[in-house]
Amino acid sequence: MDEDKALFPPVDPFSAGARGRCPRCGEGRLFDGLLKVRPACSNCGLDYSFADSGDGPVVFVLLIVGFIVVGAALWTEVNVNPPLWVHFIMWIPLTIVLGLTVMRVLKGVLIALQYRNNARPGEIDRG
C-alpha cells in the first residue's frame, strides 16, 4: 500500500466508486458488466481479489429505493388514484432500474473504501 502512494496520486474513493473506476489509479474499469467485479485493473494492474462488498450495499439499496418507490406510489395513489395496472407499469420497472443503478454505485464506493482503508474481508482486529 505504501508503494501505491508513491506511484499513484490519491484517488477520491467516492468519485472513483460512483464512476466504477479503479480505486488506485482512478482510470481502469472496476466492473465487468453490470455488477461483476473485474479480476484486475486494465490500467494499473491492481488485483481486485480483495474486493468483497458482501451484502453491505444491498441493505442501503433496499432502504433507499424502497423509501423512494413506496413514497412515490403512496403519493400517486392518494393524489391521482390510478388503476392498479398503472401502478404495476410505473413502479416495477422503476424499482428494478433504481435498484440496479444504486447497487452499482454503492458497490463501487464500498470497494473503493475497502481499498483506501486497507480493509480485507474476514480480518478482525482483536487488538
Secondary structure, DSSP 8 states (H G I E B T S, - for coil): -HHHHHHS----HHHHHHHTB-TTTS-SB-BSSSS-B-SB-TTT--BGGG---TTHHHHHHHHHHHHHHHHHHHHHHHHT---HHHHHHHHHHHHHHHHHHHHHHHHHHHHHHHHHTT--TT-----
